[in-house]
Amino acid sequence: MAYVITSPCIGEKAAECVDVCPVDCIAEGPDQFYIDPDICIDCGACEAVCPVEAIFHEEEVPAGEEKYIQKAIEFYSNDY
Amino acid sequence: MISALSIRIACGCFEHIIFKKESPAMQDAFKRLQILMGDTLQIADHMKVAPEYEQMYQQIVNGLKEQNEKIETSAHHIDVFSISKHLSAIKNMVQQLEGNFIEDYKKSTGNQIGQYEQMSLEEQMEQTENYHHKMDYLSAAKMRENLIRMNEVLQALSGKRESGK
């Protein structure tokens, strides 16, 4: 289980999540930031600091935003 | 069909399953395995364990590095059984650490983990000892999850071999 960054990050990319992550598992992509699901330890620190409320636990991703779970997996499997 | 060799070594009841590294399915599986090993090592790198856990922590890190190196340096064949056996041993050590960490976390919060985690992030971080124990515990839990996944990757390889897919 991991946290997932969803659509409000696109165009915003505030990056507060990157600074607060204790395991450095957030990387910048061309359009948004991505959380590496194999490294995320589920601490929730990123969710707490996101100014646009783009970050959700995988099991609580809002309807219509589920595609961002797969998008993160693909981002990391392509070794960005 | 995945090409694999099964060699029975006359050293007891263990069957060493040797896989050819060249087939695309094998390459994908071993690549996934190495990604998981690298990710698990990254989590470990961010841990600051107490001196009493240092020895076990080092054994875990060194064990993972050794298995990773085995995959990287094997030019043609990989002994899946041996890697799986080592990963299981590493998982057991991680599980032991995880148990120690949750006990430390409980103690430092006065058995009030739920109450502590209801606090805002800032408040949690202000209680540095508790926050440190929380991060150690969550890190060990994730490492254990990843080690289970690594063995699942290896089991899937064995399954493919047995079914001839």
gemmi code that builds the backbone of each chain (N, CA, C; Angstrom):
import gemmi

chains = {
    "A": [
        ("MET", (0.837, -1.198, 0.000), (0.000, 0.000, 0.000), (0.876, 1.255, 0.000)),
        ("ALA", (0.351, 2.286, -0.613), (1.154, 3.506, -0.714), (0.225, 4.710, -0.884)),
        ("TYR", (0.810, 5.874, -0.809), (0.058, 7.090, -1.123), (0.206, 7.387, -2.615)),
        ("VAL", (-0.774, 8.122, -3.142), (-0.826, 8.392, -4.582), (-1.072, 9.887, -4.801)),
        ("ILE", (-0.368, 10.458, -5.774), (-0.579, 11.873, -6.113), (-1.534, 11.945, -7.298)),
        ("THR", (-2.576, 12.729, -7.148), (-3.635, 12.778, -8.171), (-3.640, 14.111, -8.934)),
        ("SER", (-4.687, 14.327, -9.729), (-4.719, 15.424, -10.708), (-4.468, 16.841, -10.181)),
        ("PRO", (-4.859, 17.196, -8.953), (-4.584, 18.602, -8.545), (-3.100, 18.981, -8.589)),
        ("CYS", (-2.211, 17.984, -8.613), (-0.768, 18.279, -8.689), (-0.372, 18.789, -10.070)),
        ("ILE", (-1.136, 18.373, -11.072), (-0.792, 18.772, -12.443), (-0.930, 20.288, -12.587)),
        ("GLY", (0.149, 20.907, -13.036), (0.159, 22.357, -13.206), (0.486, 23.092, -11.920)),
        ("GLU", (0.478, 22.388, -10.790), (0.751, 23.017, -9.497), (2.180, 22.690, -9.039)),
        ("LYS", (2.449, 21.395, -8.925), (3.783, 20.899, -8.560), (4.434, 21.705, -7.428)),
        ("ALA", (3.735, 21.809, -6.335), (4.210, 22.634, -5.215), (5.478, 22.066, -4.566)),
        ("ALA", (5.617, 20.761, -4.571), (6.842, 20.064, -4.095), (7.053, 20.011, -2.584)),
        ("GLU", (6.108, 20.490, -1.805), (6.251, 20.368, -0.342), (6.411, 18.909, 0.069)),
        ("CYS", (5.739, 18.016, -0.644), (5.775, 16.577, -0.331), (7.197, 16.017, -0.413)),
        ("VAL", (7.964, 16.525, -1.362), (9.331, 16.010, -1.574), (10.186, 16.254, -0.336)),
        ("ASP", (10.069, 17.468, 0.231), (10.891, 17.830, 1.391), (10.543, 17.030, 2.632)),
        ("VAL", (9.290, 16.676, 2.767), (8.850, 16.051, 4.018), (8.948, 14.514, 3.995)),
        ("CYS", (9.138, 13.924, 2.818), (9.169, 12.456, 2.725), (10.412, 11.889, 3.432)),
        ("PRO", (10.208, 11.008, 4.421), (11.364, 10.503, 5.176), (12.192, 9.457, 4.433)),
        ("VAL", (11.690, 8.946, 3.308), (12.450, 7.928, 2.561), (12.773, 8.370, 1.125)),
        ("ASP", (12.575, 9.651, 0.844), (12.884, 10.203, -0.494), (12.246, 9.405, -1.622)),
        ("CYS", (10.954, 9.161, -1.509), (10.327, 8.320, -2.539), (9.473, 9.121, -3.519)),
        ("ILE", (9.653, 10.453, -3.542), (8.834, 11.264, -4.459), (9.740, 11.919, -5.501)),
        ("ALA", (9.389, 11.699, -6.763), (10.204, 12.245, -7.856), (9.349, 13.128, -8.757)),
        ("GLU", (10.016, 14.062, -9.398), (9.301, 14.974, -10.291), (9.192, 14.372, -11.680)),
        ("GLY", (7.981, 14.338, -12.205), (7.757, 13.911, -13.580), (7.501, 15.123, -14.442)),
        ("PRO", (7.281, 14.919, -15.726), (7.082, 16.074, -16.598), (5.842, 16.898, -16.255)),
        ("ASP", (4.803, 16.226, -15.780), (3.554, 16.941, -15.526), (3.162, 17.039, -14.049)),
        ("GLN", (3.718, 16.145, -13.240), (3.339, 16.109, -11.828), (4.422, 15.391, -11.027)),
        ("PHE", (4.260, 15.341, -9.718), (5.154, 14.532, -8.889), (4.556, 13.134, -8.743)),
        ("TYR", (5.448, 12.163, -8.487), (5.008, 10.777, -8.347), (5.616, 10.143, -7.095)),
        ("ILE", (4.794, 9.331, -6.416), (5.280, 8.583, -5.244), (5.615, 7.166, -5.697)),
        ("ASP", (6.812, 6.704, -5.346), (7.198, 5.337, -5.707), (6.493, 4.356, -4.760)),
        ("PRO", (5.556, 3.555, -5.291), (4.776, 2.678, -4.401), (5.593, 1.574, -3.731)),
        ("ASP", (6.765, 1.260, -4.278), (7.606, 0.220, -3.652), (8.455, 0.771, -2.509)),
        ("ILE", (8.511, 2.093, -2.399), (9.342, 2.683, -1.337), (8.490, 3.391, -0.277)),
        ("CYS", (7.342, 3.906, -0.676), (6.467, 4.639, 0.256), (6.165, 3.784, 1.496)),
        ("ILE", (6.417, 4.353, 2.678), (6.205, 3.585, 3.921), (4.858, 3.920, 4.571)),
        ("ASP", (4.006, 4.648, 3.847), (2.647, 4.926, 4.354), (2.617, 5.830, 5.581)),
        ("CYS", (3.562, 6.751, 5.699), (3.577, 7.594, 6.903), (2.559, 8.722, 6.812)),
        ("GLY", (2.201, 9.104, 5.573), (1.177, 10.133, 5.393), (1.672, 11.563, 5.531)),
        ("ALA", (2.970, 11.751, 5.686), (3.498, 13.116, 5.844), (3.223, 13.966, 4.597)),
        ("CYS", (3.339, 13.360, 3.432), (3.119, 14.090, 2.177), (1.678, 14.598, 2.069)),
        ("GLU", (0.762, 13.760, 2.486), (-0.663, 14.125, 2.425), (-0.927, 15.355, 3.301)),
        ("ALA", (-0.286, 15.367, 4.455), (-0.522, 16.458, 5.413), (-0.027, 17.810, 4.905)),
        ("VAL", (1.017, 17.817, 4.086), (1.590, 19.110, 3.667), (1.164, 19.566, 2.275)),
        ("CYS", (0.488, 18.711, 1.533), (0.127, 19.083, 0.148), (-0.860, 20.260, 0.157)),
        ("PRO", (-0.482, 21.391, -0.465), (-1.355, 22.569, -0.396), (-2.598, 22.475, -1.287)),
        ("VAL", (-2.597, 21.514, -2.219), (-3.761, 21.401, -3.123), (-4.542, 20.105, -2.891)),
        ("GLU", (-4.245, 19.432, -1.789), (-4.938, 18.192, -1.410), (-4.981, 17.179, -2.562)),
        ("ALA", (-3.800, 16.968, -3.153), (-3.700, 16.047, -4.284), (-3.336, 14.631, -3.853)),
        ("ILE", (-2.968, 14.459, -2.583), (-2.405, 13.169, -2.163), (-3.386, 12.380, -1.291)),
        ("PHE", (-3.552, 11.111, -1.681), (-4.485, 10.226, -0.976), (-3.835, 8.867, -0.758)),
        ("HIS", (-4.301, 8.193, 0.287), (-3.892, 6.806, 0.436), (-4.535, 6.024, -0.707)),
        ("GLU", (-3.791, 5.037, -1.189), (-4.235, 4.224, -2.330), (-5.692, 3.738, -2.201)),
        ("GLU", (-6.088, 3.429, -0.988), (-7.446, 2.896, -0.774), (-8.498, 3.995, -0.659)),
        ("GLU", (-8.038, 5.251, -0.643), (-8.988, 6.354, -0.469), (-8.960, 7.346, -1.632)),
        ("VAL", (-8.414, 6.907, -2.763), (-8.348, 7.786, -3.935), (-9.779, 8.076, -4.404)),
        ("PRO", (-10.125, 9.357, -4.613), (-11.502, 9.693, -4.998), (-11.895, 9.091, -6.354)),
        ("ALA", (-13.176, 8.925, -6.522), (-13.693, 8.386, -7.793), (-13.224, 9.263, -8.945)),
        ("GLY", (-12.831, 8.636, -10.015), (-12.361, 9.359, -11.196), (-10.860, 9.626, -11.176)),
        ("GLU", (-10.234, 9.381, -10.035), (-8.790, 9.650, -9.915), (-7.977, 8.353, -9.846)),
        ("GLU", (-8.650, 7.231, -9.968), (-7.984, 5.925, -9.793), (-6.860, 5.697, -10.803)),
        ("LYS", (-6.973, 6.332, -11.963), (-5.946, 6.108, -12.998), (-4.553, 6.573, -12.541)),
        ("TYR", (-4.523, 7.446, -11.529), (-3.223, 7.936, -11.060), (-2.441, 6.877, -10.287)),
        ("ILE", (-3.133, 5.832, -9.827), (-2.434, 4.714, -9.163), (-1.567, 4.017, -10.213)),
        ("GLN", (-2.172, 3.699, -11.333), (-1.465, 3.015, -12.413), (-0.402, 3.922, -13.041)),
        ("LYS", (-0.746, 5.216, -13.134), (0.197, 6.176, -13.734), (1.518, 6.203, -12.947)),
        ("ALA", (1.405, 6.124, -11.625), (2.620, 6.126, -10.788), (3.412, 4.836, -10.998)),
        ("ILE", (2.705, 3.714, -11.083), (3.396, 2.429, -11.300), (4.153, 2.483, -12.635)),
        ("GLU", (3.475, 3.009, -13.664), (4.114, 3.081, -14.981), (5.289, 4.058, -14.979)),
        ("PHE", (5.141, 5.146, -14.258), (6.228, 6.133, -14.186), (7.506, 5.485, -13.652)),
        ("TYR", (7.356, 4.704, -12.592), (8.546, 4.088, -11.993), (9.019, 2.847, -12.758)),
        ("SER", (8.104, 2.167, -13.440), (8.567, 0.989, -14.185), (9.308, 1.394, -15.452)),
        ("ASN", (9.095, 2.626, -15.883), (9.840, 3.116, -17.049), (11.144, 3.784, -16.648)),
        ("ASP", (11.455, 3.684, -15.341), (12.700, 4.286, -14.821), (12.811, 5.761, -15.126)),
        ("TYR", (11.680, 6.411, -15.253), (11.627, 7.833, -15.636), (12.916, 8.241, -16.263)),
    ],
    "B": [
        ("MET", (7.831, -21.048, -24.320), (8.204, -21.842, -23.154), (9.472, -21.267, -22.516)),
        ("ILE", (9.443, -21.193, -21.222), (10.598, -20.651, -20.514), (11.641, -21.748, -20.355)),
        ("SER", (12.842, -21.435, -20.728), (13.876, -22.458, -20.583), (14.498, -22.405, -19.199)),
        ("ALA", (14.519, -23.524, -18.566), (15.118, -23.594, -17.235), (15.693, -24.977, -17.018)),
        ("LEU", (16.684, -25.047, -16.219), (17.292, -26.327, -15.902), (17.005, -26.645, -14.454)),
        ("SER", (16.623, -27.849, -14.173), (16.435, -28.247, -12.791), (17.510, -29.263, -12.448)),
        ("ILE", (18.353, -28.904, -11.506), (19.467, -29.777, -11.172), (19.338, -30.217, -9.725)),
        ("ARG", (19.291, -31.512, -9.515), (19.234, -32.012, -8.141), (20.660, -32.167, -7.623)),
        ("ILE", (20.953, -31.442, -6.594), (22.288, -31.498, -6.007), (22.275, -32.563, -4.916)),
        ("ALA", (23.258, -33.426, -4.944), (23.297, -34.531, -3.981), (23.826, -34.071, -2.629)),
        ("CYS", (23.115, -33.144, -2.023), (23.578, -32.656, -0.724), (22.423, -32.631, 0.271)),
        ("GLY", (21.450, -33.505, 0.063), (20.321, -33.528, 0.976), (19.028, -33.436, 0.200)),
        ("CYS", (18.029, -32.857, 0.833), (16.708, -32.860, 0.200), (16.465, -31.615, -0.648)),
        ("PHE", (17.402, -30.685, -0.711), (17.155, -29.446, -1.446), (17.315, -29.607, -2.951)),
        ("GLU", (16.393, -29.035, -3.635), (16.512, -29.013, -5.087), (16.907, -27.601, -5.505)),
        ("HIS", (18.016, -27.500, -6.160), (18.458, -26.193, -6.626), (17.915, -25.959, -8.025)),
        ("ILE", (17.111, -24.937, -8.150), (16.520, -24.673, -9.456), (17.320, -23.567, -10.119)),
        ("ILE", (17.950, -23.944, -11.206), (18.834, -22.995, -11.883), (18.115, -22.465, -13.134)),
        ("PHE", (17.991, -21.160, -13.231), (17.321, -20.574, -14.381), (18.316, -19.906, -15.322)),
        ("LYS", (18.048, -20.078, -16.606), (18.860, -19.347, -17.581), (18.418, -17.891, -17.556)),
        ("LYS", (19.392, -17.030, -17.474), (19.088, -15.607, -17.332), (18.651, -14.970, -18.669)),
        ("GLU", (18.958, -15.643, -19.773), (18.807, -14.965, -21.061), (17.366, -14.764, -21.528)),
        ("SER", (16.424, -15.653, -21.144), (15.085, -15.551, -21.724), (14.420, -14.248, -21.271)),
        ("PRO", (13.580, -13.635, -22.158), (12.982, -12.330, -21.831), (12.154, -12.370, -20.548)),
        ("ALA", (11.411, -13.472, -20.335), (10.595, -13.570, -19.114), (11.478, -13.553, -17.864)),
        ("MET", (12.596, -14.248, -17.957), (13.536, -14.276, -16.831), (14.131, -12.889, -16.605)),
        ("GLN", (14.508, -12.261, -17.702), (15.119, -10.929, -17.582), (14.171, -9.946, -16.897)),
        ("ASP", (12.874, -10.006, -17.294), (11.878, -9.119, -16.669), (11.751, -9.409, -15.180)),
        ("ALA", (11.690, -10.702, -14.850), (11.525, -11.094, -13.443), (12.729, -10.655, -12.614)),
        ("PHE", (13.915, -10.873, -13.154), (15.105, -10.502, -12.395), (15.268, -8.981, -12.309)),
        ("LYS", (14.790, -8.283, -13.337), (14.839, -6.818, -13.289), (13.917, -6.317, -12.163)),
        ("ARG", (12.709, -6.909, -12.098), (11.745, -6.540, -11.048), (12.330, -6.840, -9.654)),
        ("LEU", (12.986, -7.973, -9.569), (13.611, -8.383, -8.305), (14.672, -7.365, -7.880)),
        ("GLN", (15.465, -6.934, -8.836), (16.527, -5.976, -8.523), (15.973, -4.598, -8.160)),
        ("ILE", (14.860, -4.228, -8.815), (14.218, -2.949, -8.463), (13.744, -3.011, -7.010)),
        ("LEU", (13.091, -4.129, -6.661), (12.589, -4.281, -5.289), (13.738, -4.301, -4.269)),
        ("MET", (14.836, -4.936, -4.643), (15.992, -4.965, -3.738), (16.557, -3.554, -3.551)),
        ("GLY", (16.693, -2.829, -4.651), (17.198, -1.449, -4.586), (16.276, -0.560, -3.753)),
        ("ASP", (14.968, -0.712, -3.957), (13.996, 0.098, -3.210), (14.059, -0.229, -1.718)),
        ("THR", (14.221, -1.504, -1.411), (14.281, -1.925, -0.006), (15.554, -1.394, 0.648)),
        ("LEU", (16.634, -1.400, -0.115), (17.888, -0.836, 0.408), (17.768, 0.679, 0.623)),
        ("GLN", (17.007, 1.333, -0.270), (16.806, 2.784, -0.101), (16.073, 3.076, 1.207)),
        ("ILE", (15.062, 2.256, 1.506), (14.328, 2.438, 2.774), (15.301, 2.237, 3.944)),
        ("ALA", (16.086, 1.163, 3.851), (17.043, 0.854, 4.935), (18.046, 1.993, 5.129)),
        ("ASP", (18.489, 2.584, 4.021), (19.473, 3.677, 4.086), (18.977, 4.860, 4.901)),
        ("HIS", (17.652, 5.052, 4.937), (17.097, 6.207, 5.651), (16.811, 5.918, 7.120)),
        ("MET", (17.066, 4.683, 7.533), (16.800, 4.340, 8.931), (18.005, 4.717, 9.800)),
        ("LYS", (17.701, 5.167, 11.011), (18.785, 5.435, 11.970), (18.500, 4.545, 13.172)),
        ("VAL", (19.000, 3.323, 13.121), (18.636, 2.356, 14.155), (19.463, 2.549, 15.426)),
        ("ALA", (18.860, 2.174, 16.530), (19.543, 2.259, 17.831), (20.690, 1.252, 17.861)),
        ("PRO", (21.740, 1.534, 18.648), (22.920, 0.657, 18.661), (22.601, -0.818, 18.902)),
        ("GLU", (21.588, -1.109, 19.727), (21.278, -2.519, 20.023), (20.748, -3.282, 18.797)),
        ("TYR", (20.306, -2.545, 17.776), (19.790, -3.209, 16.572), (20.778, -3.144, 15.409)),
        ("GLU", (21.881, -2.468, 15.616), (22.828, -2.196, 14.534), (23.332, -3.467, 13.839)),
        ("GLN", (23.654, -4.480, 14.654), (24.221, -5.709, 14.083), (23.223, -6.396, 13.129)),
        ("MET", (21.995, -6.507, 13.609), (20.978, -7.154, 12.778), (20.677, -6.322, 11.531)),
        ("TYR", (20.633, -5.013, 11.724), (20.390, -4.104, 10.605), (21.469, -4.290, 9.526)),
        ("GLN", (22.726, -4.366, 9.960), (23.823, -4.544, 9.004), (23.728, -5.885, 8.286)),
        ("GLN", (23.318, -6.921, 9.024), (23.156, -8.246, 8.403), (22.094, -8.197, 7.298)),
        ("ILE", (21.034, -7.461, 7.575), (19.947, -7.326, 6.586), (20.455, -6.608, 5.333)),
        ("VAL", (21.107, -5.472, 5.557), (21.604, -4.665, 4.436), (22.634, -5.464, 3.620)),
        ("ASN", (23.585, -6.083, 4.313), (24.615, -6.854, 3.608), (24.004, -8.039, 2.864)),
        ("GLY", (23.034, -8.688, 3.498), (22.360, -9.827, 2.856), (21.669, -9.421, 1.569)),
        ("LEU", (20.977, -8.298, 1.607), (20.297, -7.812, 0.401), (21.298, -7.464, -0.699)),
        ("LYS", (22.382, -6.811, -0.293), (23.414, -6.434, -1.278), (24.030, -7.674, -1.916)),
        ("GLU", (24.251, -8.694, -1.110), (24.840, -9.940, -1.639), (23.929, -10.600, -2.668)),
        ("GLN", (22.627, -10.663, -2.349), (21.690, -11.305, -3.278), (21.570, -10.497, -4.577)),
        ("ASN", (21.583, -9.184, -4.407), (21.518, -8.304, -5.566), (22.734, -8.512, -6.471)),
        ("GLU", (23.870, -8.654, -5.835), (25.116, -8.853, -6.576), (25.110, -10.197, -7.307)),
        ("LYS", (24.532, -11.206, -6.642), (24.451, -12.530, -7.271), (23.713, -12.443, -8.603)),
        ("ILE", (22.589, -11.726, -8.592), (21.791, -11.603, -9.817), (22.554, -10.805, -10.858)),
        ("GLU", (23.187, -9.743, -10.389), (23.888, -8.842, -11.306), (25.096, -9.511, -11.962)),
        ("THR", (25.813, -10.300, -11.171), (27.071, -10.833, -11.683), (26.945, -12.206, -12.336)),
        ("SER", (25.774, -12.886, -12.150), (25.618, -14.188, -12.800), (25.432, -13.957, -14.304)),
        ("ALA", (26.389, -14.393, -15.052), (26.342, -14.121, -16.493), (25.248, -14.934, -17.185)),
        ("HIS", (25.052, -16.200, -16.787), (24.132, -17.053, -17.531), (23.032, -17.705, -16.699)),
        ("HIS", (23.382, -18.211, -15.527), (22.404, -18.974, -14.751), (22.265, -18.436, -13.332)),
        ("ILE", (21.041, -18.544, -12.807), (20.798, -18.066, -11.450), (20.102, -19.152, -10.645)),
        ("ASP", (20.593, -19.384, -9.437), (20.006, -20.395, -8.561), (18.867, -19.740, -7.763)),
        ("VAL", (17.654, -19.916, -8.268), (16.477, -19.283, -7.671), (16.230, -19.791, -6.250)),
        ("PHE", (16.463, -21.081, -6.049), (16.230, -21.662, -4.723), (17.119, -21.002, -3.671)),
        ("SER", (18.384, -20.856, -4.041), (19.332, -20.264, -3.104), (18.949, -18.817, -2.768)),
        ("ILE", (18.574, -18.055, -3.792), (18.189, -16.654, -3.555), (16.942, -16.593, -2.678)),
        ("SER", (15.972, -17.441, -2.985), (14.719, -17.463, -2.229), (14.978, -17.800, -0.754)),
        ("LYS", (15.863, -18.761, -0.536), (16.197, -19.181, 0.826), (16.845, -18.021, 1.604)),
        ("HIS", (17.754, -17.322, 0.941), (18.412, -16.187, 1.600), (17.426, -15.042, 1.875)),
        ("LEU", (16.535, -14.798, 0.897), (15.564, -13.712, 1.094), (14.612, -14.023, 2.244)),
        ("SER", (14.252, -15.297, 2.392), (13.379, -15.693, 3.515), (14.079, -15.457, 4.846)),
        ("ALA", (15.373, -15.764, 4.884), (16.141, -15.543, 6.123), (16.218, -14.043, 6.429)),
        ("ILE", (16.399, -13.235, 5.389), (16.460, -11.780, 5.586), (15.104, -11.263, 6.074)),
        ("LYS", (14.030, -11.802, 5.475), (12.673, -11.394, 5.886), (12.442, -11.697, 7.364)),
        ("ASN", (12.917, -12.843, 7.823), (12.745, -13.193, 9.241), (13.456, -12.201, 10.163)),
        ("MET", (14.642, -11.759, 9.724), (15.371, -10.775, 10.529), (14.624, -9.437, 10.536)),
        ("VAL", (14.112, -9.048, 9.372), (13.366, -7.782, 9.280), (12.129, -7.847, 10.184)),
        ("GLN", (11.486, -8.996, 10.172), (10.283, -9.196, 10.986), (10.609, -9.054, 12.490)),
        ("GLN", (11.773, -9.568, 12.845), (12.216, -9.466, 14.236), (12.446, -7.990, 14.615)),
        ("LEU", (13.120, -7.283, 13.702), (13.349, -5.847, 13.939), (12.027, -5.093, 14.042)),
        ("GLU", (11.107, -5.431, 13.140), (9.791, -4.786, 13.121), (9.100, -4.975, 14.478)),
        ("GLY", (9.207, -6.174, 15.011), (8.628, -6.470, 16.324), (9.255, -5.618, 17.419)),
        ("ASN", (10.568, -5.466, 17.355), (11.259, -4.619, 18.335), (10.829, -3.151, 18.195)),
        ("PHE", (10.716, -2.725, 16.936), (10.373, -1.323, 16.684), (8.959, -0.986, 17.173)),
        ("ILE", (8.027, -1.897, 16.961), (6.647, -1.602, 17.403), (6.590, -1.557, 18.928)),
        ("GLU", (7.393, -2.395, 19.568), (7.424, -2.372, 21.036), (8.007, -1.049, 21.532)),
        ("ASP", (9.080, -0.600, 20.877), (9.691, 0.689, 21.249), (8.709, 1.848, 21.020)),
        ("TYR", (7.977, 1.748, 19.918), (6.998, 2.791, 19.564), (5.879, 2.825, 20.609)),
        ("LYS", (5.417, 1.642, 21.008), (4.358, 1.563, 22.031), (4.851, 2.177, 23.338)),
        ("LYS", (6.071, 1.775, 23.717), (6.633, 2.245, 24.989), (6.760, 3.771, 24.992)),
        ("SER", (7.319, 4.311, 23.906), (7.589, 5.756, 23.908), (6.304, 6.584, 23.871)),
        ("THR", (5.222, 6.004, 23.351), (3.950, 6.750, 23.335), (3.088, 6.399, 24.554)),
        ("GLY", (3.637, 5.618, 25.469), (2.870, 5.203, 26.637), (1.667, 4.363, 26.248)),
        ("ASN", (1.876, 3.485, 25.264), (0.805, 2.604, 24.758), (-0.351, 3.373, 24.124)),
        ("GLN", (-0.048, 4.569, 23.617), (-1.109, 5.409, 23.035), (-0.789, 5.738, 21.577)),
        ("ILE", (-0.461, 4.731, 20.810), (-0.097, 4.978, 19.402), (-1.255, 5.657, 18.653)),
        ("GLY", (-2.448, 5.155, 18.864), (-3.624, 5.712, 18.171), (-3.787, 7.187, 18.457)),
        ("GLN", (-3.645, 7.527, 19.722), (-3.793, 8.927, 20.140), (-2.690, 9.790, 19.518)),
        ("TYR", (-1.475, 9.257, 19.522), (-0.344, 9.985, 18.946), (-0.568, 10.243, 17.452)),
        ("GLU", (-1.070, 9.237, 16.757), (-1.236, 9.376, 15.307), (-2.436, 10.247, 14.929)),
        ("GLN", (-3.257, 10.582, 15.916), (-4.367, 11.515, 15.657), (-3.875, 12.963, 15.620)),
        ("MET", (-2.659, 13.181, 16.138), (-2.114, 14.545, 16.172), (-1.750, 15.022, 14.767)),
        ("SER", (-1.600, 16.344, 14.620), (-1.179, 16.887, 13.326), (0.268, 16.451, 13.072)),
        ("LEU", (0.681, 16.549, 11.817), (2.052, 16.158, 11.477), (3.073, 16.963, 12.287)),
        ("GLU", (2.818, 18.269, 12.406), (3.750, 19.132, 13.153), (3.890, 18.657, 14.600)),
        ("GLU", (2.751, 18.367, 15.210), (2.779, 17.922, 16.614), (3.507, 16.583, 16.747)),
        ("GLN", (3.255, 15.698, 15.792), (3.940, 14.395, 15.819), (5.450, 14.584, 15.690)),
        ("MET", (5.854, 15.455, 14.781), (7.285, 15.659, 14.548), (7.968, 16.332, 15.742)),
        ("GLU", (7.202, 17.115, 16.472), (7.762, 17.764, 17.670), (8.158, 16.726, 18.723)),
        ("GLN", (7.414, 15.639, 18.759), (7.755, 14.554, 19.703), (8.748, 13.631, 18.991)),
        ("THR", (9.984, 14.084, 18.948), (10.984, 13.452, 18.083), (11.195, 11.955, 18.338)),
        ("GLU", (11.197, 11.551, 19.590), (11.437, 10.137, 19.890), (10.308, 9.279, 19.321)),
        ("ASN", (9.082, 9.718, 19.563), (7.931, 8.964, 19.049), (7.956, 8.897, 17.522)),
        ("TYR", (8.259, 10.063, 16.915), (8.260, 10.129, 15.453), (9.339, 9.197, 14.881)),
        ("HIS", (10.476, 9.189, 15.526), (11.582, 8.320, 15.104), (11.168, 6.841, 15.176)),
        ("HIS", (10.527, 6.465, 16.279), (10.075, 5.074, 16.427), (9.014, 4.722, 15.381)),
        ("LYS", (8.154, 5.678, 15.108), (7.105, 5.439, 14.105), (7.738, 5.176, 12.738)),
        ("MET", (8.706, 6.014, 12.355), (9.358, 5.865, 11.047), (10.124, 4.536, 10.949)),
        ("ASP", (10.797, 4.160, 12.034), (11.533, 2.885, 12.036), (10.567, 1.718, 11.839)),
        ("TYR", (9.464, 1.765, 12.569), (8.482, 0.679, 12.486), (7.885, 0.593, 11.067)),
        ("LEU", (7.463, 1.747, 10.526), (6.857, 1.735, 9.180), (7.873, 1.293, 8.121)),
        ("SER", (9.123, 1.693, 8.311), (10.170, 1.308, 7.351), (10.385, -0.203, 7.360)),
        ("ALA", (10.466, -0.781, 8.565), (10.667, -2.231, 8.661), (9.471, -2.979, 8.069)),
        ("ALA", (8.267, -2.458, 8.318), (7.060, -3.111, 7.781), (7.084, -3.117, 6.253)),
        ("LYS", (7.518, -1.994, 5.672), (7.568, -1.921, 4.205), (8.661, -2.842, 3.646)),
        ("MET", (9.782, -2.904, 4.357), (10.856, -3.802, 3.913), (10.365, -5.246, 3.908)),
        ("ARG", (9.615, -5.609, 4.943), (9.074, -6.975, 5.012), (8.126, -7.237, 3.834)),
        ("GLU", (7.247, -6.261, 3.562), (6.312, -6.398, 2.428), (7.083, -6.623, 1.127)),
        ("ASN", (8.141, -5.832, 0.934), (8.929, -5.951, -0.297), (9.627, -7.303, -0.394)),
        ("LEU", (10.093, -7.812, 0.740), (10.760, -9.121, 0.724), (9.758, -10.231, 0.380)),
        ("ILE", (8.536, -10.092, 0.843), (7.492, -11.060, 0.470), (7.257, -10.991, -1.041)),
        ("ARG", (7.190, -9.764, -1.551), (6.992, -9.591, -3.007), (8.137, -10.221, -3.803)),
        ("MET", (9.361, -10.054, -3.294), (10.522, -10.628, -4.002), (10.377, -12.144, -4.103)),
        ("ASN", (9.969, -12.762, -3.010), (9.804, -14.218, -3.060), (8.632, -14.630, -3.940)),
        ("GLU", (7.617, -13.758, -4.029), (6.501, -14.040, -4.943), (6.973, -14.032, -6.398)),
        ("VAL", (7.873, -13.100, -6.701), (8.438, -13.040, -8.060), (9.169, -14.356, -8.362)),
        ("LEU", (9.942, -14.818, -7.391), (10.697, -16.069, -7.580), (9.760, -17.279, -7.677)),
        ("GLN", (8.709, -17.268, -6.853), (7.746, -18.374, -6.904), (7.033, -18.415, -8.252)),
        ("ALA", (6.718, -17.228, -8.765), (6.050, -17.162, -10.067), (6.941, -17.758, -11.149)),
        ("LEU", (8.233, -17.518, -11.033), (9.183, -18.097, -11.994), (9.146, -19.623, -11.932)),
        ("SER", (9.162, -20.160, -10.704), (9.125, -21.615, -10.534), (7.826, -22.178, -11.079)),
        ("GLY", (6.717, -21.455, -10.843), (5.407, -21.893, -11.327), (5.365, -21.967, -12.835)),
        ("LYS", (5.933, -20.953, -13.480), (5.963, -20.916, -14.947), (6.764, -22.092, -15.484)),
        ("ARG", (7.845, -22.377, -14.751), (8.704, -23.466, -15.196), (7.966, -24.801, -15.119)),
        ("GLU", (7.230, -24.975, -13.946), (6.542, -26.255, -13.754), (5.403, -26.438, -14.745)),
        ("SER", (4.679, -25.329, -15.056), (3.557, -25.466, -15.973), (4.012, -25.385, -17.429)),
        ("GLY", (5.283, -25.106, -17.640), (5.837, -25.057, -18.983), (5.408, -23.857, -19.779)),
        ("LYS", (4.924, -22.796, -19.088), (4.477, -21.593, -19.818), (5.661, -20.798, -20.296)),
    ],
}
model = gemmi.Model(1)
for chain_id, residues in chains.items():
    chain = gemmi.Chain(chain_id)
    for i, (resn, *xyz) in enumerate(residues, 1):
        res = gemmi.Residue()
        res.name, res.seqid = resn, gemmi.SeqId(i, " ")
        for name, pos in zip(("N", "CA", "C"), xyz):
            atom = gemmi.Atom()
            atom.name, atom.element = name, gemmi.Element(name[0])
            atom.pos, atom.b_iso = gemmi.Position(*pos), 0.0
            res.add_atom(atom)
        chain.add_residue(res)
    model.add_chain(chain)
structure = gemmi.Structure()
structure.add_model(model)
structure.setup_entities()
